[in-house]
Amino acid sequence: MDKVKFDYRQDEDFWLGCLYEYPDYITQGESLDELKDNLKDIYNDIISNTIPNIRKVAELESA
């Protein structure tokens, strides 16, 4: 797996997070390790085209 950035936070008993480039796909885990595993599953689904019509975040460099 490539290195992929993700956002995360702890919300009471769960860890919530999403892949930085794919903010529409939020997942959770009972631990940070479980959250990371769930994010890896989402990433694998995205790169294998299992999920259609994916919105992606990118950067644009101004002239």
mmCIF file as Biopython writes it, N, C-alpha, C and O atoms, coordinates in Angstrom:
data_model
#
loop_
_atom_site.group_PDB
_atom_site.id
_atom_site.type_symbol
_atom_site.label_atom_id
_atom_site.label_alt_id
_atom_site.label_comp_id
_atom_site.label_asym_id
_atom_site.label_entity_id
_atom_site.label_seq_id
_atom_site.pdbx_PDB_ins_code
_atom_site.Cartn_x
_atom_site.Cartn_y
_atom_site.Cartn_z
_atom_site.occupancy
_atom_site.B_iso_or_equiv
_atom_site.auth_seq_id
_atom_site.auth_asym_id
_atom_site.pdbx_PDB_model_num
ATOM 1   N N  . MET A ? 1  ? 0.849   -1.192 0.000   1.0 0.0 1  A 1 
ATOM 2   C CA . MET A ? 1  ? 0.000   0.000  0.000   1.0 0.0 1  A 1 
ATOM 3   C C  . MET A ? 1  ? 0.882   1.238  0.000   1.0 0.0 1  A 1 
ATOM 4   O O  . MET A ? 1  ? 1.894   1.298  0.698   1.0 0.0 1  A 1 
ATOM 5   N N  . ASP A ? 2  ? 0.486   2.216  -0.787  1.0 0.0 2  A 1 
ATOM 6   C CA . ASP A ? 2  ? 1.161   3.506  -0.797  1.0 0.0 2  A 1 
ATOM 7   C C  . ASP A ? 2  ? 0.912   4.214  0.529   1.0 0.0 2  A 1 
ATOM 8   O O  . ASP A ? 2  ? -0.011  3.864  1.264   1.0 0.0 2  A 1 
ATOM 9   N N  . LYS A ? 3  ? 1.734   5.204  0.828   1.0 0.0 3  A 1 
ATOM 10  C CA . LYS A ? 3  ? 1.474   6.029  2.007   1.0 0.0 3  A 1 
ATOM 11  C C  . LYS A ? 3  ? 0.357   7.000  1.673   1.0 0.0 3  A 1 
ATOM 12  O O  . LYS A ? 3  ? 0.415   7.701  0.663   1.0 0.0 3  A 1 
ATOM 13  N N  . VAL A ? 4  ? -0.654  7.041  2.516   1.0 0.0 4  A 1 
ATOM 14  C CA . VAL A ? 4  ? -1.824  7.884  2.288   1.0 0.0 4  A 1 
ATOM 15  C C  . VAL A ? 4  ? -2.111  8.645  3.582   1.0 0.0 4  A 1 
ATOM 16  O O  . VAL A ? 4  ? -2.165  8.050  4.658   1.0 0.0 4  A 1 
ATOM 17  N N  . LYS A ? 5  ? -2.291  9.949  3.474   1.0 0.0 5  A 1 
ATOM 18  C CA . LYS A ? 5  ? -2.605  10.759 4.659   1.0 0.0 5  A 1 
ATOM 19  C C  . LYS A ? 5  ? -4.069  10.580 5.037   1.0 0.0 5  A 1 
ATOM 20  O O  . LYS A ? 5  ? -4.928  10.352 4.186   1.0 0.0 5  A 1 
ATOM 21  N N  . PHE A ? 6  ? -4.330  10.689 6.337   1.0 0.0 6  A 1 
ATOM 22  C CA . PHE A ? 6  ? -5.711  10.613 6.805   1.0 0.0 6  A 1 
ATOM 23  C C  . PHE A ? 6  ? -5.913  11.573 7.971   1.0 0.0 6  A 1 
ATOM 24  O O  . PHE A ? 6  ? -4.982  11.891 8.711   1.0 0.0 6  A 1 
ATOM 25  N N  . ASP A ? 7  ? -7.151  12.024 8.111   1.0 0.0 7  A 1 
ATOM 26  C CA . ASP A ? 7  ? -7.569  12.852 9.240   1.0 0.0 7  A 1 
ATOM 27  C C  . ASP A ? 7  ? -8.254  11.941 10.239  1.0 0.0 7  A 1 
ATOM 28  O O  . ASP A ? 7  ? -8.944  10.998 9.851   1.0 0.0 7  A 1 
ATOM 29  N N  . TYR A ? 8  ? -8.068  12.215 11.522  1.0 0.0 8  A 1 
ATOM 30  C CA . TYR A ? 8  ? -8.761  11.399 12.526  1.0 0.0 8  A 1 
ATOM 31  C C  . TYR A ? 8  ? -8.959  12.181 13.820  1.0 0.0 8  A 1 
ATOM 32  O O  . TYR A ? 8  ? -8.294  13.185 14.078  1.0 0.0 8  A 1 
ATOM 33  N N  . ARG A ? 9  ? -9.888  11.688 14.613  1.0 0.0 9  A 1 
ATOM 34  C CA . ARG A ? 9  ? -10.156 12.269 15.933  1.0 0.0 9  A 1 
ATOM 35  C C  . ARG A ? 9  ? -10.816 11.211 16.803  1.0 0.0 9  A 1 
ATOM 36  O O  . ARG A ? 9  ? -11.412 10.255 16.306  1.0 0.0 9  A 1 
ATOM 37  N N  . GLN A ? 10 ? -10.698 11.402 18.102  1.0 0.0 10 A 1 
ATOM 38  C CA . GLN A ? 10 ? -11.386 10.506 19.025  1.0 0.0 10 A 1 
ATOM 39  C C  . GLN A ? 10 ? -12.676 11.177 19.462  1.0 0.0 10 A 1 
ATOM 40  O O  . GLN A ? 10 ? -12.667 12.337 19.875  1.0 0.0 10 A 1 
ATOM 41  N N  . ASP A ? 11 ? -13.773 10.462 19.375  1.0 0.0 11 A 1 
ATOM 42  C CA . ASP A ? 11 ? -15.086 10.965 19.754  1.0 0.0 11 A 1 
ATOM 43  C C  . ASP A ? 11 ? -15.686 9.982  20.755  1.0 0.0 11 A 1 
ATOM 44  O O  . ASP A ? 11 ? -16.289 8.977  20.378  1.0 0.0 11 A 1 
ATOM 45  N N  . GLU A ? 12 ? -15.511 10.292 22.025  1.0 0.0 12 A 1 
ATOM 46  C CA . GLU A ? 12 ? -15.926 9.418  23.118  1.0 0.0 12 A 1 
ATOM 47  C C  . GLU A ? 12 ? -15.274 8.048  22.983  1.0 0.0 12 A 1 
ATOM 48  O O  . GLU A ? 12 ? -14.061 7.935  23.165  1.0 0.0 12 A 1 
ATOM 49  N N  . ASP A ? 13 ? -16.038 7.001  22.669  1.0 0.0 13 A 1 
ATOM 50  C CA . ASP A ? 13 ? -15.498 5.637  22.649  1.0 0.0 13 A 1 
ATOM 51  C C  . ASP A ? 13 ? -14.944 5.208  21.297  1.0 0.0 13 A 1 
ATOM 52  O O  . ASP A ? 13 ? -14.405 4.107  21.180  1.0 0.0 13 A 1 
ATOM 53  N N  . PHE A ? 14 ? -15.063 6.054  20.268  1.0 0.0 14 A 1 
ATOM 54  C CA . PHE A ? 14 ? -14.653 5.663  18.921  1.0 0.0 14 A 1 
ATOM 55  C C  . PHE A ? 14 ? -13.623 6.616  18.341  1.0 0.0 14 A 1 
ATOM 56  O O  . PHE A ? 14 ? -13.529 7.777  18.737  1.0 0.0 14 A 1 
ATOM 57  N N  . TRP A ? 15 ? -12.859 6.102  17.400  1.0 0.0 15 A 1 
ATOM 58  C CA . TRP A ? 15 ? -11.947 6.898  16.593  1.0 0.0 15 A 1 
ATOM 59  C C  . TRP A ? 15 ? -12.614 7.064  15.232  1.0 0.0 15 A 1 
ATOM 60  O O  . TRP A ? 15 ? -13.023 6.075  14.624  1.0 0.0 15 A 1 
ATOM 61  N N  . LEU A ? 16 ? -12.730 8.296  14.747  1.0 0.0 16 A 1 
ATOM 62  C CA . LEU A ? 16 ? -13.352 8.598  13.463  1.0 0.0 16 A 1 
ATOM 63  C C  . LEU A ? 16 ? -12.294 9.149  12.526  1.0 0.0 16 A 1 
ATOM 64  O O  . LEU A ? 16 ? -11.411 9.890  12.959  1.0 0.0 16 A 1 
ATOM 65  N N  . GLY A ? 17 ? -12.370 8.799  11.247  1.0 0.0 17 A 1 
ATOM 66  C CA . GLY A ? 17 ? -11.384 9.308  10.318  1.0 0.0 17 A 1 
ATOM 67  C C  . GLY A ? 17 ? -11.786 9.142  8.870   1.0 0.0 17 A 1 
ATOM 68  O O  . GLY A ? 17 ? -12.728 8.425  8.533   1.0 0.0 17 A 1 
ATOM 69  N N  . CYS A ? 18 ? -11.032 9.836  8.021   1.0 0.0 18 A 1 
ATOM 70  C CA . CYS A ? 18 ? -11.228 9.716  6.579   1.0 0.0 18 A 1 
ATOM 71  C C  . CYS A ? 18 ? -9.885  9.897  5.894   1.0 0.0 18 A 1 
ATOM 72  O O  . CYS A ? 18 ? -8.960  10.489 6.450   1.0 0.0 18 A 1 
ATOM 73  N N  . LEU A ? 19 ? -9.796  9.381  4.691   1.0 0.0 19 A 1 
ATOM 74  C CA . LEU A ? 19 ? -8.602  9.564  3.883   1.0 0.0 19 A 1 
ATOM 75  C C  . LEU A ? 19 ? -8.555  11.021 3.436   1.0 0.0 19 A 1 
ATOM 76  O O  . LEU A ? 19 ? -9.568  11.571 3.003   1.0 0.0 19 A 1 
ATOM 77  N N  . TYR A ? 20 ? -7.397  11.643 3.537   1.0 0.0 20 A 1 
ATOM 78  C CA . TYR A ? 20 ? -7.253  13.064 3.255   1.0 0.0 20 A 1 
ATOM 79  C C  . TYR A ? 20 ? -7.727  13.421 1.846   1.0 0.0 20 A 1 
ATOM 80  O O  . TYR A ? 20 ? -8.391  14.441 1.660   1.0 0.0 20 A 1 
ATOM 81  N N  . GLU A ? 21 ? -7.399  12.607 0.868   1.0 0.0 21 A 1 
ATOM 82  C CA . GLU A ? 21 ? -7.782  12.890 -0.512  1.0 0.0 21 A 1 
ATOM 83  C C  . GLU A ? 21 ? -9.224  12.489 -0.835  1.0 0.0 21 A 1 
ATOM 84  O O  . GLU A ? 21 ? -9.753  12.865 -1.882  1.0 0.0 21 A 1 
ATOM 85  N N  . TYR A ? 22 ? -9.851  11.738 0.048   1.0 0.0 22 A 1 
ATOM 86  C CA . TYR A ? 22 ? -11.218 11.241 -0.198  1.0 0.0 22 A 1 
ATOM 87  C C  . TYR A ? 22 ? -12.082 11.519 1.040   1.0 0.0 22 A 1 
ATOM 88  O O  . TYR A ? 22 ? -12.453 10.583 1.749   1.0 0.0 22 A 1 
ATOM 89  N N  . PRO A ? 23 ? -12.402 12.773 1.306   1.0 0.0 23 A 1 
ATOM 90  C CA . PRO A ? 23 ? -13.073 13.130 2.554   1.0 0.0 23 A 1 
ATOM 91  C C  . PRO A ? 23 ? -14.519 12.647 2.687   1.0 0.0 23 A 1 
ATOM 92  O O  . PRO A ? 23 ? -15.091 12.709 3.776   1.0 0.0 23 A 1 
ATOM 93  N N  . ASP A ? 24 ? -15.110 12.171 1.600   1.0 0.0 24 A 1 
ATOM 94  C CA . ASP A ? 24 ? -16.499 11.697 1.672   1.0 0.0 24 A 1 
ATOM 95  C C  . ASP A ? 24 ? -16.632 10.349 2.363   1.0 0.0 24 A 1 
ATOM 96  O O  . ASP A ? 24 ? -17.734 9.961  2.751   1.0 0.0 24 A 1 
ATOM 97  N N  . TYR A ? 25 ? -15.528 9.629  2.522   1.0 0.0 25 A 1 
ATOM 98  C CA . TYR A ? 25 ? -15.588 8.263  3.039   1.0 0.0 25 A 1 
ATOM 99  C C  . TYR A ? 25 ? -15.066 8.213  4.468   1.0 0.0 25 A 1 
ATOM 100 O O  . TYR A ? 25 ? -13.890 7.945  4.710   1.0 0.0 25 A 1 
ATOM 101 N N  . ILE A ? 26 ? -15.958 8.475  5.396   1.0 0.0 26 A 1 
ATOM 102 C CA . ILE A ? 26 ? -15.625 8.497  6.825   1.0 0.0 26 A 1 
ATOM 103 C C  . ILE A ? 26 ? -15.882 7.117  7.412   1.0 0.0 26 A 1 
ATOM 104 O O  . ILE A ? 26 ? -16.876 6.468  7.086   1.0 0.0 26 A 1 
ATOM 105 N N  . THR A ? 27 ? -14.985 6.678  8.275   1.0 0.0 27 A 1 
ATOM 106 C CA . THR A ? 27 ? -15.161 5.390  8.943   1.0 0.0 27 A 1 
ATOM 107 C C  . THR A ? 27 ? -14.779 5.539  10.406  1.0 0.0 27 A 1 
ATOM 108 O O  . THR A ? 27 ? -14.338 6.606  10.836  1.0 0.0 27 A 1 
ATOM 109 N N  . GLN A ? 28 ? -14.947 4.472  11.165  1.0 0.0 28 A 1 
ATOM 110 C CA . GLN A ? 28 ? -14.653 4.520  12.599  1.0 0.0 28 A 1 
ATOM 111 C C  . GLN A ? 28 ? -14.024 3.220  13.053  1.0 0.0 28 A 1 
ATOM 112 O O  . GLN A ? 28 ? -14.040 2.215  12.343  1.0 0.0 28 A 1 
ATOM 113 N N  . GLY A ? 29 ? -13.470 3.264  14.254  1.0 0.0 29 A 1 
ATOM 114 C CA . GLY A ? 29 ? -12.911 2.080  14.881  1.0 0.0 29 A 1 
ATOM 115 C C  . GLY A ? 29 ? -12.944 2.245  16.386  1.0 0.0 29 A 1 
ATOM 116 O O  . GLY A ? 29 ? -12.991 3.363  16.900  1.0 0.0 29 A 1 
ATOM 117 N N  . GLU A ? 30 ? -12.919 1.119  17.090  1.0 0.0 30 A 1 
ATOM 118 C CA . GLU A ? 30 ? -12.895 1.173  18.548  1.0 0.0 30 A 1 
ATOM 119 C C  . GLU A ? 30 ? -11.501 1.514  19.063  1.0 0.0 30 A 1 
ATOM 120 O O  . GLU A ? 30 ? -11.338 1.856  20.234  1.0 0.0 30 A 1 
ATOM 121 N N  . SER A ? 31 ? -10.491 1.420  18.189  1.0 0.0 31 A 1 
ATOM 122 C CA . SER A ? 31 ? -9.118  1.802  18.507  1.0 0.0 31 A 1 
ATOM 123 C C  . SER A ? 31 ? -8.526  2.489  17.284  1.0 0.0 31 A 1 
ATOM 124 O O  . SER A ? 31 ? -9.081  2.413  16.188  1.0 0.0 31 A 1 
ATOM 125 N N  . LEU A ? 32 ? -7.401  3.157  17.478  1.0 0.0 32 A 1 
ATOM 126 C CA . LEU A ? 32 ? -6.745  3.798  16.348  1.0 0.0 32 A 1 
ATOM 127 C C  . LEU A ? 32 ? -6.279  2.757  15.337  1.0 0.0 32 A 1 
ATOM 128 O O  . LEU A ? 32 ? -6.342  2.998  14.131  1.0 0.0 32 A 1 
ATOM 129 N N  . ASP A ? 33 ? -5.816  1.609  15.807  1.0 0.0 33 A 1 
ATOM 130 C CA . ASP A ? 33 ? -5.395  0.544  14.894  1.0 0.0 33 A 1 
ATOM 131 C C  . ASP A ? 33 ? -6.561  0.013  14.061  1.0 0.0 33 A 1 
ATOM 132 O O  . ASP A ? 33 ? -6.407  -0.244 12.867  1.0 0.0 33 A 1 
ATOM 133 N N  . GLU A ? 34 ? -7.727  -0.150 14.688  1.0 0.0 34 A 1 
ATOM 134 C CA . GLU A ? 34 ? -8.904  -0.607 13.942  1.0 0.0 34 A 1 
ATOM 135 C C  . GLU A ? 34 ? -9.322  0.441  12.918  1.0 0.0 34 A 1 
ATOM 136 O O  . GLU A ? 34 ? -9.701  0.098  11.798  1.0 0.0 34 A 1 
ATOM 137 N N  . LEU A ? 35 ? -9.254  1.714  13.293  1.0 0.0 35 A 1 
ATOM 138 C CA . LEU A ? 35 ? -9.574  2.780  12.344  1.0 0.0 35 A 1 
ATOM 139 C C  . LEU A ? 35 ? -8.634  2.708  11.136  1.0 0.0 35 A 1 
ATOM 140 O O  . LEU A ? 35 ? -9.085  2.807  9.995   1.0 0.0 35 A 1 
ATOM 141 N N  . LYS A ? 36 ? -7.335  2.536  11.383  1.0 0.0 36 A 1 
ATOM 142 C CA . LYS A ? 36 ? -6.372  2.433  10.288  1.0 0.0 36 A 1 
ATOM 143 C C  . LYS A ? 36 ? -6.694  1.250  9.378   1.0 0.0 36 A 1 
ATOM 144 O O  . LYS A ? 36 ? -6.609  1.370  8.156   1.0 0.0 36 A 1 
ATOM 145 N N  . ASP A ? 37 ? -7.057  0.126  9.954   1.0 0.0 37 A 1 
ATOM 146 C CA . ASP A ? 37 ? -7.437  -1.041 9.143   1.0 0.0 37 A 1 
ATOM 147 C C  . ASP A ? 37 ? -8.653  -0.735 8.275   1.0 0.0 37 A 1 
ATOM 148 O O  . ASP A ? 37 ? -8.691  -1.104 7.101   1.0 0.0 37 A 1 
ATOM 149 N N  . ASN A ? 38 ? -9.648  -0.060 8.854   1.0 0.0 38 A 1 
ATOM 150 C CA . ASN A ? 38 ? -10.854 0.296  8.101   1.0 0.0 38 A 1 
ATOM 151 C C  . ASN A ? 38 ? -10.539 1.284  6.980   1.0 0.0 38 A 1 
ATOM 152 O O  . ASN A ? 38 ? -11.109 1.196  5.893   1.0 0.0 38 A 1 
ATOM 153 N N  . LEU A ? 39 ? -9.626  2.227  7.246   1.0 0.0 39 A 1 
ATOM 154 C CA . LEU A ? 39 ? -9.220  3.174  6.217   1.0 0.0 39 A 1 
ATOM 155 C C  . LEU A ? 39 ? -8.470  2.464  5.088   1.0 0.0 39 A 1 
ATOM 156 O O  . LEU A ? 39 ? -8.632  2.819  3.920   1.0 0.0 39 A 1 
ATOM 157 N N  . LYS A ? 40 ? -7.661  1.476  5.423   1.0 0.0 40 A 1 
ATOM 158 C CA . LYS A ? 40 ? -6.970  0.684  4.392   1.0 0.0 40 A 1 
ATOM 159 C C  . LYS A ? 40 ? -7.977  -0.049 3.514   1.0 0.0 40 A 1 
ATOM 160 O O  . LYS A ? 40 ? -7.802  -0.126 2.298   1.0 0.0 40 A 1 
ATOM 161 N N  . ASP A ? 41 ? -9.042  -0.593 4.131   1.0 0.0 41 A 1 
ATOM 162 C CA . ASP A ? 41 ? -10.085 -1.277 3.353   1.0 0.0 41 A 1 
ATOM 163 C C  . ASP A ? 41 ? -10.750 -0.310 2.375   1.0 0.0 41 A 1 
ATOM 164 O O  . ASP A ? 41 ? -10.967 -0.647 1.211   1.0 0.0 41 A 1 
ATOM 165 N N  . ILE A ? 42 ? -11.070 0.893  2.854   1.0 0.0 42 A 1 
ATOM 166 C CA . ILE A ? 42 ? -11.686 1.896  1.982   1.0 0.0 42 A 1 
ATOM 167 C C  . ILE A ? 42 ? -10.739 2.253  0.845   1.0 0.0 42 A 1 
ATOM 168 O O  . ILE A ? 42 ? -11.157 2.330  -0.310  1.0 0.0 42 A 1 
ATOM 169 N N  . TYR A ? 43 ? -9.470  2.471  1.161   1.0 0.0 43 A 1 
ATOM 170 C CA . TYR A ? 43 ? -8.484  2.815  0.137   1.0 0.0 43 A 1 
ATOM 171 C C  . TYR A ? 43 ? -8.398  1.720  -0.923  1.0 0.0 43 A 1 
ATOM 172 O O  . TYR A ? 43 ? -8.365  2.010  -2.119  1.0 0.0 43 A 1 
ATOM 173 N N  . ASN A ? 44 ? -8.361  0.480  -0.490  1.0 0.0 44 A 1 
ATOM 174 C CA . ASN A ? 44 ? -8.300  -0.635 -1.446  1.0 0.0 44 A 1 
ATOM 175 C C  . ASN A ? 44 ? -9.533  -0.688 -2.332  1.0 0.0 44 A 1 
ATOM 176 O O  . ASN A ? 44 ? -9.429  -0.986 -3.522  1.0 0.0 44 A 1 
ATOM 177 N N  . ASP A ? 45 ? -10.705 -0.401 -1.763  1.0 0.0 45 A 1 
ATOM 178 C CA . ASP A ? 45 ? -11.934 -0.356 -2.571  1.0 0.0 45 A 1 
ATOM 179 C C  . ASP A ? 45 ? -11.872 0.780  -3.591  1.0 0.0 45 A 1 
ATOM 180 O O  . ASP A ? 45 ? -12.318 0.618  -4.726  1.0 0.0 45 A 1 
ATOM 181 N N  . ILE A ? 46 ? -11.324 1.922  -3.193  1.0 0.0 46 A 1 
ATOM 182 C CA . ILE A ? 46 ? -11.236 3.069  -4.097  1.0 0.0 46 A 1 
ATOM 183 C C  . ILE A ? 46 ? -10.287 2.773  -5.253  1.0 0.0 46 A 1 
ATOM 184 O O  . ILE A ? 46 ? -10.637 3.005  -6.410  1.0 0.0 46 A 1 
ATOM 185 N N  . ILE A ? 47 ? -9.097  2.265  -4.960  1.0 0.0 47 A 1 
ATOM 186 C CA . ILE A ? 47 ? -8.123  2.056  -6.035  1.0 0.0 47 A 1 
ATOM 187 C C  . ILE A ? 47 ? -8.480  0.872  -6.935  1.0 0.0 47 A 1 
ATOM 188 O O  . ILE A ? 47 ? -7.969  0.766  -8.050  1.0 0.0 47 A 1 
ATOM 189 N N  . SER A ? 48 ? -9.343  -0.006 -6.462  1.0 0.0 48 A 1 
ATOM 190 C CA . SER A ? 48 ? -9.770  -1.129 -7.307  1.0 0.0 48 A 1 
ATOM 191 C C  . SER A ? 48 ? -11.055 -0.808 -8.076  1.0 0.0 48 A 1 
ATOM 192 O O  . SER A ? 48 ? -11.622 -1.673 -8.743  1.0 0.0 48 A 1 
ATOM 193 N N  . ASN A ? 49 ? -11.506 0.450  -7.973  1.0 0.0 49 A 1 
ATOM 194 C CA . ASN A ? 49 ? -12.722 0.919  -8.663  1.0 0.0 49 A 1 
ATOM 195 C C  . ASN A ? 49 ? -13.988 0.209  -8.207  1.0 0.0 49 A 1 
ATOM 196 O O  . ASN A ? 49 ? -14.955 0.123  -8.965  1.0 0.0 49 A 1 
ATOM 197 N N  . THR A ? 50 ? -13.996 -0.298 -6.985  1.0 0.0 50 A 1 
ATOM 198 C CA . THR A ? 50 ? -15.198 -0.922 -6.425  1.0 0.0 50 A 1 
ATOM 199 C C  . THR A ? 50 ? -16.252 0.141  -6.110  1.0 0.0 50 A 1 
ATOM 200 O O  . THR A ? 50 ? -17.451 -0.127 -6.179  1.0 0.0 50 A 1 
ATOM 201 N N  . ILE A ? 51 ? -15.796 1.347  -5.764  1.0 0.0 51 A 1 
ATOM 202 C CA . ILE A ? 51 ? -16.699 2.453  -5.434  1.0 0.0 51 A 1 
ATOM 203 C C  . ILE A ? 51 ? -16.781 3.378  -6.647  1.0 0.0 51 A 1 
ATOM 204 O O  . ILE A ? 51 ? -15.758 3.908  -7.081  1.0 0.0 51 A 1 
ATOM 205 N N  . PRO A ? 52 ? -17.984 3.584  -7.204  1.0 0.0 52 A 1 
ATOM 206 C CA . PRO A ? 52 ? -18.119 4.441  -8.387  1.0 0.0 52 A 1 
ATOM 207 C C  . PRO A ? 52 ? -18.201 5.935  -8.021  1.0 0.0 52 A 1 
ATOM 208 O O  . PRO A ? 52 ? -18.523 6.286  -6.885  1.0 0.0 52 A 1 
ATOM 209 N N  . ASN A ? 53 ? -17.912 6.788  -8.977  1.0 0.0 53 A 1 
ATOM 210 C CA . ASN A ? 53 ? -18.101 8.239  -8.872  1.0 0.0 53 A 1 
ATOM 211 C C  . ASN A ? 53 ? -17.434 8.851  -7.643  1.0 0.0 53 A 1 
ATOM 212 O O  . ASN A ? 53 ? -18.086 9.517  -6.840  1.0 0.0 53 A 1 
ATOM 213 N N  . ILE A ? 54 ? -16.157 8.623  -7.508  1.0 0.0 54 A 1 
ATOM 214 C CA . ILE A ? 54 ? -15.422 9.092  -6.344  1.0 0.0 54 A 1 
ATOM 215 C C  . ILE A ? 54 ? -15.049 10.555 -6.506  1.0 0.0 54 A 1 
ATOM 216 O O  . ILE A ? 54 ? -14.504 10.963 -7.532  1.0 0.0 54 A 1 
ATOM 217 N N  . ARG A ? 55 ? -15.351 11.345 -5.471  1.0 0.0 55 A 1 
ATOM 218 C CA . ARG A ? 55 ? -14.934 12.739 -5.429  1.0 0.0 55 A 1 
ATOM 219 C C  . ARG A ? 55 ? -13.572 12.770 -4.766  1.0 0.0 55 A 1 
ATOM 220 O O  . ARG A ? 55 ? -13.382 12.159 -3.714  1.0 0.0 55 A 1 
ATOM 221 N N  . LYS A ? 56 ? -12.620 13.472 -5.365  1.0 0.0 56 A 1 
ATOM 222 C CA . LYS A ? 56 ? -11.268 13.522 -4.870  1.0 0.0 56 A 1 
ATOM 223 C C  . LYS A ? 56 ? -10.855 14.957 -4.602  1.0 0.0 56 A 1 
ATOM 224 O O  . LYS A ? 56 ? -11.331 15.864 -5.285  1.0 0.0 56 A 1 
ATOM 225 N N  . VAL A ? 57 ? -9.993  15.191 -3.641  1.0 0.0 57 A 1 
ATOM 226 C CA . VAL A ? 57 ? -9.444  16.499 -3.322  1.0 0.0 57 A 1 
ATOM 227 C C  . VAL A ? 57 ? -8.046  16.590 -3.923  1.0 0.0 57 A 1 
ATOM 228 O O  . VAL A ? 57 ? -7.269  15.640 -3.831  1.0 0.0 57 A 1 
ATOM 229 N N  . ALA A ? 58 ? -7.722  17.724 -4.537  1.0 0.0 58 A 1 
ATOM 230 C CA . ALA A ? 58 ? -6.398  17.924 -5.129  1.0 0.0 58 A 1 
ATOM 231 C C  . ALA A ? 58 ? -5.958  19.363 -4.883  1.0 0.0 58 A 1 
ATOM 232 O O  . ALA A ? 58 ? -6.743  20.195 -4.426  1.0 0.0 58 A 1 
ATOM 233 N N  . GLU A ? 59 ? -4.702  19.644 -5.190  1.0 0.0 59 A 1 
ATOM 234 C CA . GLU A ? 59 ? -4.175  21.000 -5.073  1.0 0.0 59 A 1 
ATOM 235 C C  . GLU A ? 59 ? -3.933  21.565 -6.464  1.0 0.0 59 A 1 
ATOM 236 O O  . GLU A ? 59 ? -3.597  20.837 -7.398  1.0 0.0 59 A 1 
ATOM 237 N N  . LEU A ? 60 ? -4.110  22.871 -6.584  1.0 0.0 60 A 1 
ATOM 238 C CA . LEU A ? 60 ? -3.882  23.562 -7.835  1.0 0.0 60 A 1 
ATOM 239 C C  . LEU A ? 60 ? -2.861  24.657 -7.565  1.0 0.0 60 A 1 
ATOM 240 O O  . LEU A ? 60 ? -3.022  25.452 -6.639  1.0 0.0 60 A 1 
ATOM 241 N N  . GLU A ? 61 ? -1.826  24.693 -8.367  1.0 0.0 61 A 1 
ATOM 242 C CA . GLU A ? 61 ? -0.792  25.717 -8.204  1.0 0.0 61 A 1 
ATOM 243 C C  . GLU A ? 61 ? -1.138  26.912 -9.085  1.0 0.0 61 A 1 
ATOM 244 O O  . GLU A ? 61 ? -1.363  26.763 -10.286 1.0 0.0 61 A 1 
ATOM 245 N N  . SER A ? 62 ? -1.178  28.102 -8.480  1.0 0.0 62 A 1 
ATOM 246 C CA . SER A ? 62 ? -1.518  29.291 -9.260  1.0 0.0 62 A 1 
ATOM 247 C C  . SER A ? 62 ? -0.343  29.725 -10.113 1.0 0.0 62 A 1 
ATOM 248 O O  . SER A ? 62 ? 0.810   29.396 -9.831  1.0 0.0 62 A 1 
ATOM 249 N N  . ALA A ? 63 ? -0.657  30.468 -11.157 1.0 0.0 63 A 1 
ATOM 250 C CA . ALA A ? 63 ? 0.375   30.912 -12.111 1.0 0.0 63 A 1 
ATOM 251 C C  . ALA A ? 63 ? 1.248   32.000 -11.540 1.0 0.0 63 A 1 
ATOM 252 O O  . ALA A ? 63 ? 2.160   32.478 -12.215 1.0 0.0 63 A 1 
#
